[in-house]
Amino acid sequence: MLVIDPGVWTEPAATSGADAVLVTHEHADHIDRKRLAAQKIPIYAPAGAALPGIAFRPVHPKGNFRVAGLNVTAVGGRHAPAYAGEPDCPNLGYVVERACYHPGDALHLPGAPVDTLLVPMQGAWLKTQEAIEFVRAVQPRQCVGIHEGQLNDRGISSINGWLSRGIEADYRYLRSGESTLAE
């Protein structure tokens, strides 16, 4: 089992039984360093990421590697800027088996078709219009809303509505504990 971005808001059981962890970038909502440091799971993260106390295998943009029995391609390179002058950090998106793409905190195009896109719903670096345009540019068969940790139920409902109406793909938002996607 491969887990992507088990951050501080992720359910503690998310890494139970994991064969490996992919980390898109160093922010706490994407990596719970304390939890992962206590586990013996191989961790892959962007080369140059500041992850004190975490031993990880560095991944470079456009890198292809095999992990947990799956083929993975790294996409992107840098985190999207929150606003002018704020420092960014290394950020890689991961295309797993050419089937699923998790972009982390950036909207880099995957460079090849993907069946399922995990689309960020909210972030200091993101506008809803940008999320919709990103889905339209990627043209996945289905997409799933992610990165909603700072939204309340009203905000989630609003962004789900915009994404459902604004894109051609089959859109789905999975609440904590749900894992079913369209076949």
LUMTI-596276 format. One record per atom (N, C-alpha, C): residue number from 1; atom name; x, y, z. Coordinates in steps of 0.05 Angstrom, whole numbers, m for minus. Layout:
<r NUM,'CA',<X,Y,Z>>
...
***
This chain:
<r 1,'N',<17,m24,0>>
<r 1,'CA',<0,0,0>>
<r 1,'C',<18,25,0>>
<r 2,'N',<11,44,m16>>
<r 2,'CA',<25,69,m19>>
<r 2,'C',<8,92,m7>>
<r 3,'N',<20,108,10>>
<r 3,'CA',<6,130,23>>
<r 3,'C',<19,156,13>>
<r 4,'N',<3,176,6>>
<r 4,'CA',<13,202,m2>>
<r 4,'C',<5,223,18>>
<r 5,'N',<24,238,28>>
<r 5,'CA',<21,261,45>>
<r 5,'C',<5,256,71>>
<r 6,'N',<15,238,88>>
<r 6,'CA',<2,235,114>>
<r 6,'C',<10,257,133>>
<r 7,'N',<m5,279,133>>
<r 7,'CA',<2,302,149>>
<r 7,'C',<m11,301,176>>
<r 8,'N',<m9,324,191>>
<r 8,'CA',<m18,325,218>>
<r 8,'C',<m49,323,220>>
<r 9,'N',<m63,328,199>>
<r 9,'CA',<m92,326,199>>
<r 9,'C',<m102,299,189>>
<r 10,'N',<m84,282,181>>
<r 10,'CA',<m91,256,170>>
<r 10,'C',<m97,237,193>>
<r 11,'N',<m117,219,188>>
<r 11,'CA',<m124,199,208>>
<r 11,'C',<m99,183,216>>
<r 12,'N',<m94,178,242>>
<r 12,'CA',<m70,164,251>>
<r 12,'C',<m67,136,238>>
<r 13,'N',<m89,123,232>>
<r 13,'CA',<m87,96,220>>
<r 13,'C',<m80,96,190>>
<r 14,'N',<m77,119,178>>
<r 14,'CA',<m73,121,149>>
<r 14,'C',<m47,107,140>>
<r 15,'N',<m27,106,157>>
<r 15,'CA',<m2,93,150>>
<r 15,'C',<0,64,159>>
<r 16,'N',<m20,55,173>>
<r 16,'CA',<m19,27,182>>
<r 16,'C',<m18,8,158>>
<r 17,'N',<2,m9,157>>
<r 17,'CA',<4,m28,135>>
<r 17,'C',<16,m16,110>>
<r 18,'N',<25,9,111>>
<r 18,'CA',<37,22,88>>
<r 18,'C',<63,10,81>>
<r 19,'N',<68,6,55>>
<r 19,'CA',<94,m4,45>>
<r 19,'C',<113,19,40>>
<r 20,'N',<102,43,35>>
<r 20,'CA',<118,67,30>>
<r 20,'C',<100,92,31>>
<r 21,'N',<114,114,35>>
<r 21,'CA',<100,140,37>>
<r 21,'C',<113,159,16>>
<r 22,'N',<97,173,1>>
<r 22,'CA',<106,195,m16>>
<r 22,'C',<98,221,m3>>
<r 23,'N',<117,240,m2>>
<r 23,'CA',<112,266,10>>
<r 23,'C',<115,286,m13>>
<r 24,'N',<95,303,m17>>
<r 24,'CA',<97,323,m38>>
<r 24,'C',<114,347,m30>>
<r 25,'N',<113,354,m4>>
<r 25,'CA',<129,376,6>>
<r 25,'C',<130,377,36>>
<r 26,'N',<145,395,47>>
<r 26,'CA',<152,395,75>>
<r 26,'C',<131,407,95>>
<r 27,'N',<109,418,86>>
<r 27,'CA',<90,430,104>>
<r 27,'C',<76,409,121>>
<r 28,'N',<70,417,146>>
<r 28,'CA',<58,398,166>>
<r 28,'C',<32,385,158>>
<r 29,'N',<16,399,141>>
<r 29,'CA',<m9,387,132>>
<r 29,'C',<m4,365,112>>
<r 30,'N',<21,361,103>>
<r 30,'CA',<28,341,84>>
<r 30,'C',<47,320,95>>
<r 31,'N',<60,326,117>>
<r 31,'CA',<77,306,131>>
<r 31,'C',<77,311,161>>
<r 32,'N',<69,290,175>>
<r 32,'CA',<70,290,204>>
<r 32,'C',<97,278,212>>
<r 33,'N',<117,295,215>>
<r 33,'CA',<144,285,219>>
<r 33,'C',<146,268,244>>
<r 34,'N',<133,276,265>>
<r 34,'CA',<135,261,291>>
<r 34,'C',<124,233,287>>
<r 35,'N',<101,230,274>>
<r 35,'CA',<89,204,270>>
<r 35,'C',<107,187,252>>
<r 36,'N',<116,198,230>>
<r 36,'CA',<131,182,210>>
<r 36,'C',<159,175,221>>
<r 37,'N',<171,193,237>>
<r 37,'CA',<197,186,248>>
<r 37,'C',<196,162,266>>
<r 38,'N',<173,157,278>>
<r 38,'CA',<170,134,296>>
<r 38,'C',<163,108,281>>
<r 39,'N',<158,109,255>>
<r 39,'CA',<151,86,240>>
<r 39,'C',<174,78,221>>
<r 40,'N',<174,53,214>>
<r 40,'CA',<195,43,197>>
<r 40,'C',<184,39,169>>
<r 41,'N',<176,61,156>>
<r 41,'CA',<165,60,129>>
<r 41,'C',<183,76,111>>
<r 42,'N',<191,65,88>>
<r 42,'CA',<207,81,69>>
<r 42,'C',<191,106,61>>
<r 43,'N',<206,129,61>>
<r 43,'CA',<193,154,55>>
<r 43,'C',<208,166,31>>
<r 44,'N',<193,176,12>>
<r 44,'CA',<203,189,m12>>
<r 44,'C',<193,218,m11>>
<r 45,'N',<212,237,m15>>
<r 45,'CA',<204,266,m14>>
<r 45,'C',<222,281,m34>>
<r 46,'N',<214,306,m40>>
<r 46,'CA',<230,321,m59>>
<r 46,'C',<258,326,m49>>
<r 47,'N',<277,323,m67>>
<r 47,'CA',<305,329,m61>>
<r 47,'C',<306,358,m52>>
<r 48,'N',<320,364,m30>>
<r 48,'CA',<322,391,m20>>
<r 48,'C',<300,398,0>>
<r 49,'N',<281,380,6>>
<r 49,'CA',<261,386,26>>
<r 49,'C',<273,387,53>>
<r 50,'N',<264,406,70>>
<r 50,'CA',<274,409,97>>
<r 50,'C',<257,392,115>>
<r 51,'N',<267,368,121>>
<r 51,'CA',<252,349,138>>
<r 51,'C',<270,338,160>>
<r 52,'N',<277,355,180>>
<r 52,'CA',<295,347,201>>
<r 52,'C',<283,322,216>>
<r 53,'N',<301,303,222>>
<r 53,'CA',<293,280,236>>
<r 53,'C',<280,258,219>>
<r 54,'N',<277,263,193>>
<r 54,'CA',<265,244,175>>
<r 54,'C',<285,235,155>>
<r 55,'N',<291,209,154>>
<r 55,'CA',<307,198,133>>
<r 55,'C',<289,192,109>>
<r 56,'N',<296,204,87>>
<r 56,'CA',<279,200,63>>
<r 56,'C',<297,196,38>>
<r 57,'N',<284,183,19>>
<r 57,'CA',<297,180,m7>>
<r 57,'C',<290,204,m25>>
<r 58,'N',<310,219,m33>>
<r 58,'CA',<304,243,m49>>
<r 58,'C',<294,237,m77>>
<r 59,'N',<274,252,m85>>
<r 59,'CA',<262,249,m111>>
<r 59,'C',<266,275,m126>>
<r 60,'N',<272,273,m152>>
<r 60,'CA',<277,297,m168>>
<r 60,'C',<254,300,m189>>
<r 61,'N',<249,325,m197>>
<r 61,'CA',<229,329,m218>>
<r 61,'C',<234,312,m242>>
<r 62,'N',<213,301,m253>>
<r 62,'CA',<214,284,m277>>
<r 62,'C',<226,256,m271>>
<r 63,'N',<231,251,m245>>
<r 63,'CA',<242,225,m237>>
<r 63,'C',<221,203,m240>>
<r 64,'N',<230,180,m249>>
<r 64,'CA',<212,156,m251>>
<r 64,'C',<224,136,m232>>
<r 65,'N',<207,123,m215>>
<r 65,'CA',<217,103,m197>>
<r 65,'C',<194,84,m191>>
<r 66,'N',<202,62,m179>>
<r 66,'CA',<183,41,m172>>
<r 66,'C',<183,39,m141>>
<r 67,'N',<159,40,m130>>
<r 67,'CA',<156,39,m100>>
<r 67,'C',<130,24,m94>>
<r 68,'N',<132,7,m74>>
<r 68,'CA',<108,m9,m65>>
<r 68,'C',<96,m24,m89>>
<r 69,'N',<112,m32,m108>>
<r 69,'CA',<102,m47,m131>>
<r 69,'C',<89,m30,m152>>
<r 70,'N',<91,m4,m150>>
<r 70,'CA',<78,15,m168>>
<r 70,'C',<98,33,m182>>
<r 71,'N',<93,40,m207>>
<r 71,'CA',<109,59,m222>>
<r 71,'C',<100,88,m215>>
<r 72,'N',<119,105,m209>>
<r 72,'CA',<113,132,m201>>
<r 72,'C',<130,151,m217>>
<r 73,'N',<118,173,m226>>
<r 73,'CA',<132,195,m240>>
<r 73,'C',<128,220,m224>>
<r 74,'N',<150,234,m219>>
<r 74,'CA',<150,260,m204>>
<r 74,'C',<145,283,m223>>
<r 75,'N',<127,301,m216>>
<r 75,'CA',<120,323,m233>>
<r 75,'C',<123,349,m218>>
<r 76,'N',<132,370,m232>>
<r 76,'CA',<133,397,m219>>
<r 76,'C',<161,404,m210>>
<r 77,'N',<163,415,m186>>
<r 77,'CA',<188,424,m175>>
<r 77,'C',<186,442,m152>>
<r 78,'N',<168,462,m154>>
<r 78,'CA',<166,482,m132>>
<r 78,'C',<137,485,m123>>
<r 79,'N',<133,493,m98>>
<r 79,'CA',<107,498,m86>>
<r 79,'C',<96,524,m99>>
<r 80,'N',<70,525,m103>>
<r 80,'CA',<57,549,m113>>
<r 80,'C',<61,572,m93>>
<r 81,'N',<66,596,m102>>
<r 81,'CA',<70,618,m83>>
<r 81,'C',<43,626,m70>>
<r 82,'N',<44,632,m44>>
<r 82,'CA',<20,641,m30>>
<r 82,'C',<16,671,m36>>
<r 83,'N',<37,686,m35>>
<r 83,'CA',<36,714,m45>>
<r 83,'C',<64,723,m49>>
<r 84,'N',<67,746,m63>>
<r 84,'CA',<93,755,m72>>
<r 84,'C',<112,758,m48>>
<r 85,'N',<137,749,m52>>
<r 85,'CA',<157,752,m32>>
<r 85,'C',<159,730,m11>>
<r 86,'N',<139,714,m9>>
<r 86,'CA',<140,691,10>>
<r 86,'C',<157,669,m2>>
<r 87,'N',<174,657,14>>
<r 87,'CA',<191,636,3>>
<r 87,'C',<174,611,m2>>
<r 88,'N',<182,597,m23>>
<r 88,'CA',<168,571,m29>>
<r 88,'C',<187,549,m21>>
<r 89,'N',<180,525,m28>>
<r 89,'CA',<196,501,m21>>
<r 89,'C',<194,481,m44>>
<r 90,'N',<210,461,m44>>
<r 90,'CA',<207,440,m64>>
<r 90,'C',<180,427,m61>>
<r 91,'N',<166,422,m83>>
<r 91,'CA',<140,408,m84>>
<r 91,'C',<139,391,m109>>
<r 92,'N',<134,366,m105>>
<r 92,'CA',<130,348,m127>>
<r 92,'C',<103,336,m127>>
<r 93,'N',<90,334,m150>>
<r 93,'CA',<66,318,m153>>
<r 93,'C',<74,291,m161>>
<r 94,'N',<57,271,m156>>
<r 94,'CA',<63,244,m163>>
<r 94,'C',<42,231,m181>>
<r 95,'N',<50,221,m204>>
<r 95,'CA',<32,206,m221>>
<r 95,'C',<38,176,m215>>
<r 96,'N',<18,162,m205>>
<r 96,'CA',<21,134,m198>>
<r 96,'C',<8,117,m219>>
<r 97,'N',<25,100,m231>>
<r 97,'CA',<16,81,m252>>
<r 97,'C',<1,95,m275>>
<r 98,'N',<8,119,m280>>
<r 98,'CA',<m6,135,m302>>
<r 98,'C',<m36,135,m297>>
<r 99,'N',<m45,129,m273>>
<r 99,'CA',<m73,127,m267>>
<r 99,'C',<m83,149,m249>>
<r 100,'N',<m67,156,m229>>
<r 100,'CA',<m75,176,m209>>
<r 100,'C',<m53,196,m205>>
<r 101,'N',<m62,222,m203>>
<r 101,'CA',<m43,244,m200>>
<r 101,'C',<m50,260,m176>>
<r 102,'N',<m30,263,m157>>
<r 102,'CA',<m33,280,m134>>
<r 102,'C',<m12,303,m138>>
<r 103,'N',<m22,328,m141>>
<r 103,'CA',<m3,349,m148>>
<r 103,'C',<10,363,m124>>
<r 104,'N',<3,356,m99>>
<r 104,'CA',<14,370,m77>>
<r 104,'C',<2,398,m77>>
<r 105,'N',<18,418,m69>>
<r 105,'CA',<9,446,m68>>
<r 105,'C',<19,462,m92>>
<r 106,'N',<13,452,m115>>
<r 106,'CA',<19,466,m140>>
<r 106,'C',<1,454,m162>>
<r 107,'N',<m1,468,m184>>
<r 107,'CA',<m18,459,m205>>
<r 107,'C',<m2,453,m230>>
<r 108,'N',<19,438,m227>>
<r 108,'CA',<35,430,m251>>
<r 108,'C',<20,409,m266>>
<r 109,'N',<19,411,m292>>
<r 109,'CA',<6,391,m309>>
<r 109,'C',<22,365,m308>>
<r 110,'N',<8,342,m309>>
<r 110,'CA',<22,317,m307>>
<r 110,'C',<39,309,m331>>
<r 111,'N',<34,322,m354>>
<r 111,'CA',<49,316,m378>>
<r 111,'C',<40,291,m393>>
<r 112,'N',<20,277,m383>>
<r 112,'CA',<9,254,m396>>
<r 112,'C',<m19,250,m385>>
<r 113,'N',<m36,236,m400>>
<r 113,'CA',<m64,232,m390>>
<r 113,'C',<m64,216,m364>>
<r 114,'N',<m82,223,m346>>
<r 114,'CA',<m87,208,m322>>
<r 114,'C',<m117,202,m319>>
<r 115,'N',<m124,180,m308>>
<r 115,'CA',<m151,173,m304>>
<r 115,'C',<m164,188,m281>>
<r 116,'N',<m149,190,m258>>
<r 116,'CA',<m160,203,m234>>
<r 116,'C',<m141,225,m226>>
<r 117,'N',<m153,249,m221>>
<r 117,'CA',<m138,272,m212>>
<r 117,'C',<m147,279,m184>>
<r 118,'N',<m129,282,m166>>
<r 118,'CA',<m135,291,m139>>
<r 118,'C',<m131,322,m140>>
<r 119,'N',<m154,336,m138>>
<r 119,'CA',<m153,365,m143>>
<r 119,'C',<m154,380,m116>>
<r 120,'N',<m135,398,m111>>
<r 120,'CA',<m136,414,m86>>
<r 120,'C',<m161,432,m87>>
<r 121,'N',<m174,433,m64>>
<r 121,'CA',<m199,449,m61>>
<r 121,'C',<m194,477,m49>>
<r 122,'N',<m173,479,m32>>
<r 122,'CA',<m168,503,m18>>
<r 122,'C',<m139,506,m11>>
<r 123,'N',<m129,530,m9>>
<r 123,'CA',<m102,535,0>>
<r 123,'C',<m97,565,m2>>
<r 124,'N',<m78,575,14>>
<r 124,'CA',<m71,603,12>>
<r 124,'C',<m60,610,m15>>
<r 125,'N',<m52,590,m30>>
<r 125,'CA',<m40,594,m56>>
<r 125,'C',<m59,589,m79>>
<r 126,'N',<m85,583,m73>>
<r 126,'CA',<m104,573,m93>>
<r 126,'C',<m130,589,m94>>
<r 127,'N',<m140,594,m118>>
<r 127,'CA',<m167,604,m123>>
<r 127,'C',<m183,582,m135>>
<r 128,'N',<m209,581,m129>>
<r 128,'CA',<m227,561,m140>>
<r 128,'C',<m225,561,m171>>
<r 129,'N',<m224,584,m183>>
<r 129,'CA',<m222,586,m212>>
<r 129,'C',<m197,571,m222>>
<r 130,'N',<m175,573,m208>>
<r 130,'CA',<m151,559,m216>>
<r 130,'C',<m154,529,m214>>
<r 131,'N',<m168,519,m193>>
<r 131,'CA',<m173,491,m190>>
<r 131,'C',<m190,480,m213>>
<r 132,'N',<m211,495,m221>>
<r 132,'CA',<m228,487,m243>>
<r 132,'C',<m212,486,m269>>
<r 133,'N',<m197,507,m274>>
<r 133,'CA',<m180,508,m299>>
<r 133,'C',<m160,486,m299>>
<r 134,'N',<m149,479,m276>>
<r 134,'CA',<m130,457,m274>>
<r 134,'C',<m143,430,m283>>
<r 135,'N',<m167,425,m272>>
<r 135,'CA',<m181,400,m279>>
<r 135,'C',<m187,400,m309>>
<r 136,'N',<m196,423,m320>>
<r 136,'CA',<m202,425,m349>>
<r 136,'C',<m177,420,m365>>
<r 137,'N',<m154,429,m356>>
<r 137,'CA',<m129,425,m371>>
<r 137,'C',<m119,396,m370>>
<r 138,'N',<m123,383,m347>>
<r 138,'CA',<m114,355,m344>>
<r 138,'C',<m133,336,m358>>
<r 139,'N',<m158,342,m358>>
<r 139,'CA',<m179,326,m371>>
<r 139,'C',<m180,297,m361>>
<r 140,'N',<m181,293,m335>>
<r 140,'CA',<m183,265,m325>>
<r 140,'C',<m211,254,m329>>
<r 141,'N',<m214,228,m326>>
<r 141,'CA',<m241,216,m327>>
<r 141,'C',<m256,223,m301>>
<r 142,'N',<m241,223,m279>>
<r 142,'CA',<m254,229,m253>>
<r 142,'C',<m234,245,m237>>
<r 143,'N',<m245,261,m218>>
<r 143,'CA',<m227,275,m200>>
<r 143,'C',<m240,275,m172>>
<r 144,'N',<m222,277,m153>>
<r 144,'CA',<m230,276,m124>>
<r 144,'C',<m219,300,m111>>
<r 145,'N',<m236,314,m96>>
<r 145,'CA',<m227,338,m81>>
<r 145,'C',<m210,330,m57>>
<r 146,'N',<m187,344,m54>>
<r 146,'CA',<m169,341,m31>>
<r 146,'C',<m161,368,m21>>
<r 147,'N',<m145,369,0>>
<r 147,'CA',<m134,393,11>>
<r 147,'C',<m156,413,20>>
<r 148,'N',<m174,402,37>>
<r 148,'CA',<m196,418,47>>
<r 148,'C',<m195,421,77>>
<r 149,'N',<m172,415,89>>
<r 149,'CA',<m170,415,118>>
<r 149,'C',<m177,441,133>>
<r 150,'N',<m174,464,119>>
<r 150,'CA',<m181,489,132>>
<r 150,'C',<m209,499,126>>
<r 151,'N',<m225,482,113>>
<r 151,'CA',<m252,490,106>>
<r 151,'C',<m272,479,126>>
<r 152,'N',<m293,494,131>>
<r 152,'CA',<m315,483,146>>
<r 152,'C',<m335,470,127>>
<r 153,'N',<m357,458,137>>
<r 153,'CA',<m376,444,119>>
<r 153,'C',<m388,462,98>>
<r 154,'N',<m393,488,105>>
<r 154,'CA',<m404,506,85>>
<r 154,'C',<m385,511,63>>
<r 155,'N',<m359,515,70>>
<r 155,'CA',<m339,519,49>>
<r 155,'C',<m335,495,31>>
<r 156,'N',<m335,471,44>>
<r 156,'CA',<m332,447,28>>
<r 156,'C',<m356,444,9>>
<r 157,'N',<m380,449,18>>
<r 157,'CA',<m404,447,2>>
<r 157,'C',<m402,467,m22>>
<r 158,'N',<m393,491,m16>>
<r 158,'CA',<m391,511,m37>>
<r 158,'C',<m371,503,m59>>
<r 159,'N',<m348,495,m51>>
<r 159,'CA',<m327,488,m70>>
<r 159,'C',<m335,462,m85>>
<r 160,'N',<m347,443,m71>>
<r 160,'CA',<m357,419,m85>>
<r 160,'C',<m377,427,m106>>
<r 161,'N',<m394,446,m101>>
<r 161,'CA',<m413,455,m121>>
<r 161,'C',<m400,467,m145>>
<r 162,'N',<m380,484,m141>>
<r 162,'CA',<m365,496,m163>>
<r 162,'C',<m351,475,m180>>
<r 163,'N',<m338,457,m166>>
<r 163,'CA',<m323,436,m181>>
<r 163,'C',<m342,418,m196>>
<r 164,'N',<m365,411,m184>>
<r 164,'CA',<m384,394,m197>>
<r 164,'C',<m396,406,m222>>
<r 165,'N',<m400,433,m222>>
<r 165,'CA',<m412,446,m245>>
<r 165,'C',<m391,455,m265>>
<r 166,'N',<m366,460,m256>>
<r 166,'CA',<m347,473,m273>>
<r 166,'C',<m329,455,m290>>
<r 167,'N',<m332,428,m287>>
<r 167,'CA',<m314,410,m301>>
<r 167,'C',<m330,388,m315>>
<r 168,'N',<m316,375,m334>>
<r 168,'CA',<m329,353,m349>>
<r 168,'C',<m325,326,m335>>
<r 169,'N',<m305,324,m318>>
<r 169,'CA',<m298,298,m305>>
<r 169,'C',<m319,291,m284>>
<r 170,'N',<m321,265,m278>>
<r 170,'CA',<m337,256,m256>>
<r 170,'C',<m324,265,m231>>
<r 171,'N',<m337,283,m216>>
<r 171,'CA',<m325,295,m192>>
<r 171,'C',<m336,281,m167>>
<r 172,'N',<m319,277,m147>>
<r 172,'CA',<m327,264,m122>>
<r 172,'C',<m310,276,m100>>
<r 173,'N',<m323,281,m77>>
<r 173,'CA',<m309,289,m53>>
<r 173,'C',<m312,266,m33>>
<r 174,'N',<m290,257,m22>>
<r 174,'CA',<m291,235,m3>>
<r 174,'C',<m286,246,25>>
<r 175,'N',<m306,242,43>>
<r 175,'CA',<m302,250,70>>
<r 175,'C',<m283,232,84>>
<r 176,'N',<m273,240,107>>
<r 176,'CA',<m254,223,122>>
<r 176,'C',<m265,195,126>>
<r 177,'N',<m249,175,119>>
<r 177,'CA',<m258,147,122>>
<r 177,'C',<m270,135,97>>
<r 178,'N',<m279,152,78>>
<r 178,'CA',<m290,141,53>>
<r 178,'C',<m267,135,34>>
<r 179,'N',<m271,114,17>>
<r 179,'CA',<m250,108,m2>>
<r 179,'C',<m260,97,m29>>
<r 180,'N',<m286,99,m34>>
<r 180,'CA',<m297,88,m59>>
<r 180,'C',<m297,109,m81>>
<r 181,'N',<m286,101,m104>>
<r 181,'CA',<m287,118,m128>>
<r 181,'C',<m303,103,m149>>
<r 182,'N',<m310,118,m170>>
<r 182,'CA',<m324,106,m193>>
<r 182,'C',<m305,86,m206>>
<r 183,'N',<m316,65,m216>>
<r 183,'CA',<m300,44,m230>>
<r 183,'C',<m297,51,m259>>
***
